[in-house]
């Protein structure tokens, strides 16, 4: 007996019709899906084609750029342009805002074409992450710097595992799996589990003594309660947290032996990393805060490559550490 799965595009078409929304978002998401498929193909064949090494360039974050970073960037920009629906985009791999269709576009797209670049040489999972905000259709446009609470959708592809997770504003977070025809199918609503037996704690343990003392103390008092998992790619680590519950944390670095390596504002990027997972997490019943315990989705960006600390996951656990973060001294 053949089993027929509901496709992502069929799911999204029904969603748009149910909420009496236009098909412009469908066209944009078709472009995102096509970009993800092509990035996945290049990643799967990267070792054979010699695409998994360094490109020799350094990006705006002062990080070495992998060849796959550049390939993923080029692919994504191509499909965003082909959609005709994007005003401009913000990417980790571009110093400037990328102008695409300022006159006729309807959406802003903020994306990291390949999250977790240190995993690339080893063929380990990486992520393609994005957030989408809509332009002001009722009056003058007020700019591209939107807080996460203004996103209408945020998602991530975990490559090469073939999973796609999408949060839709006030409509839940959904996961899809790629089938043998490279089609994303089987929508499954994601809800963070309340049973603490499955919860995991995810953070870079090698940095623990560089965190603020109150964060170090919280870790020492709580880490034994949960399983510890850390992949080294936000998309992959958050993928696990979304399934099993718990918390991913990337605290500010303030006590590094080399002061030049301190990151008091945090290391992750707000618009295309922190706000993306925070949005998906909220739609799955969780929450996310920064180093001051402020909800990530409430932060108004002041620059397009703004950094942030991040604590994201099950509401009870995140709110517990947020209470500690809000204490001064």
N, C-alpha and C positions, 0 to 999 in steps of 0.2 A: 504494500500500500504506500503510495507516494504521500509524503507530508508536505503541505504547502505552508510556508511561513509568510506572515505579514511583513512586507518590506518597509524600510524606513520612510521612503517617499510616500507610500500609501498611508502610513501612520500620520505623517505630517500633513498630508492633504486633508485627511479627516479632521485633524486638529484645527487647521485653518478654517474649514467649513463650519465646524462646531462653534467656533468663537467669532464667526462672521468676519474673518480677516482676509486681507488680499493675498494674492499668490506671489507677491514680490519676495516674501521671505522664502517661499519654496524655491524660487530661482536662485537666490543667494545660497541656500543650503545645498542645492544640487552642485553648485560650484565648489563648496567646501568638501563635499563627498568626493568629487572628482579629484580634487587636490590631494586628499588623503589617500585615495587609491594609488595615485602616481607616486607619492612619497613612499608608500609601503612597498611598491614594486622596486624602486631604486634602492631602498634599504635592504630588501631581501636579496638583491643581486649585487649589492655593494662590494662584497668581498671579492667576487669574481671580476668585477669591473674596476676594482681599485679605487672605489669611492669612499672608503671608510677612514681615510687619513686626514691630516691637517691640510688646510688650503693655503696656509702661509699668511693669511690675513688676520687682523685683530678687529673685533667689533666695537661698538660704542660703549660696551660694558668693560672694555679693556680685557676681553677674553679671547683666547685663540679660537679661530673659526674653523670648523671641520668642513670638508668638502660637502658632506651631506647637509650641513646647515645652509650652504649656498644653494644647493640643488632644491631643498625644500622651500627656501625663500622664493626662488625663481618660479617654481611650480605654483605656489600659492598666489603670488601676484598675478600670474597669467590668468588663473581662473577667477580671481576677484575682478579683474578687468573685463573678462568675457561675460560676467554676469550682468554688467551694466547697472548694478544696484548699489554700488559702494561709492560714497563721497570721497573718503580717504581712509587710509589704514595706518596703524601704528604697529611696527614690528621690532622685535628684539634685535634683528639683524640690520636695521636701517637707522642711521643717525637722525634723519629728518622724517617728518610726516610724509607719507607716500600719497601724493595726489592721484586720484583715480578717475572719478566722475563728479567733480564739484557741483556741476549744474543740475545733472539729472539723477544723482544718486539719492538713496533713501536711508542708508545705513552707514554707521562707523564700525569698522572691524579692528579689534586689537588682538594681535596674535604672536605666539612664539612658535615658529615653524618646526622646531625640533628641540624640545625640552629634554635635558639630561644628556648633553653632548658627550660627557665623559664616558658614557656607556657605549657610544658608537663604535670605537675600535674593537669592542668585544662582542658586538652583535646582540647586546642586551636591550631590553625594552626602553624606548624613548617615547616622548609624547608630542603631539601636535595640538596645541591649546589655543582657544579663541574665545573672545567675548564680543557680543554684538549689541550696539545701541542704535536707536532710531533717531533720525533727525527731527527737528521741530517742524511739523507740517502745517502748523497754525499761525506761524509768525516768523520773525527773523531767527535764523539759526544762531545759537549761542556758543558754538564751538565744539571741539572734539574731546575735551577733557571731562568725561562723565564718570561719576562714582558708580560703583558696582550695582547699587540699588536701582540705577536707571537702565541697566542692561535688560534686554528683552530675552536674551538667550546666552548661554555659555556652554562650551563643550570641550571634549578632549578625545582624541584618538590615541590609543596605546598601540604603538607600532613596534614590532611586527605581529603582535598577538591578535590583531583583527578585532578589537573591541572599540566601540564608540559610545561615549556617554554624553548625553545632552540634557541640560537643565532648561526648562521653558518657564517663563515668568508666570507664577501663580498656577502652574499646571504640572509640577512635579519634575523629577529627574528620571531619565530613562536610559537604559543600556541596550545596545544592539550588538550583534555578532556578525562577522563577515562569513558568507557561505562560499560554496565551491565556485560560484559564478562571480565572486567579488562584489556581491550585493549585501548591504547591511540589512539584517532581518531580526525578527523575534523581539519586539519591544518588551522590555521588562522594567517595571517601575521599581526604582531603588529607594528604600527607606532604611535609614540607619537603624540597626538592631538595638533594642533596649537591653537585651541580655548581656551583661558585662563579661560573661564567660568567653565571648569571642573577641572582645576588644583588644586592640593592639596599640602600642605606642611606637611612633616612628620619628626618629631624629638622628642627626649625625653625632654618634656617641663620641667621636674623636674631638668634637668641639665643646664637650660639656663644661670644661673648666674655663672656657672663654665667655660663658654666659654670665648674666647678672647673678649676684649671689642668691637673690630670692628665687630665681629660676632654678639654679643648681640645687637649692634646698628642696624645692617642690619635686624635682626629678628624683632626688635621693629618697624622699618619703613616699613616692608613688610608683616608681618604675617596676617594683617587684610584683605589683598587682596585675600587670598585663604582660602579654607576650610582646617581645621586641622584634620589630621588622624594619629594615631600612634598605631600600633599593638604590637610592642615590639619584632618582629622577622623580620630581614632584608628581607628574602624571601617574607613574607606576605606584608610588607610595600612597597617593590619594585614592587610586583605584582600589587598593586593598582596604583602606579605612572605610570607604563608601560601602564595601561589601560586609566587612566584619565589625565595623564600629571601632571606636577608640579615637586617637588623635594623631595627626601629623603636626610637627612643630619645627619651625626654623627660627629660633630666637635671635635677637640682636646679639652681635659679638662685641663685647665691651671690655674684656679682660685678656686679650691676646698678648702673649709675650712680646710680639712685635706690634707696637701701637699702630703701624701703618696698615695692619690687617684687620683692625677693628672696624665693625660695621654697625655703629650705634643706631642707624636708621633701619637696619635689616638688610638682607641681601637680595631677596626675591623681588621681582618687579610687580608693582601694584596692579597695573591695568591689564596685563596679559598673562599673569600667573596668579597672584593673590586673589584678585577679585573674581577670576574665572572659577577657581575651586570653591571660593566662598559662596558664590551664586549657586553652583550645583549643590553644595552642601546644604544651604538654606532650603532649597526645594526638596531635599531628601530628609528634612527634619533636623538638621544640625545647625552649626553656627561657626563663625570664625572671627578672631580678634587680632589686633596688632600688639606691639610690645607694651602699650599703655592700657591695654584691655578695651580699646575702642573697636566696635564692630568694623570689620574690613569694608563691608558694603556701604558704610556711611562716610568713608573717607573721600573727600573731594581732592582729586589730583591737582597738583600745581604745575607738574611737568610730565611729559608723556613717558619718560623712562624712570619715573619715581620708584624708589625702592620701599620695601616694607618688611617687617618681621611678620611671621604668620603662625597662628595656632588655629587649626581647623579640624573639625570632626564632630563627634557626639556632643550634644548640647551640654549635658551634665558635666562632662570632663572639661570641656573648653571653658565653661563658666566657672569651674573650680579654679583653674589656673588664672583666669581673668581676674578673680578676686585678689589673688596674690599680686598680679601685675599692676593693679590699680593702687596698691599700697606704696607710698613713697618712702624712700630711705632704705 
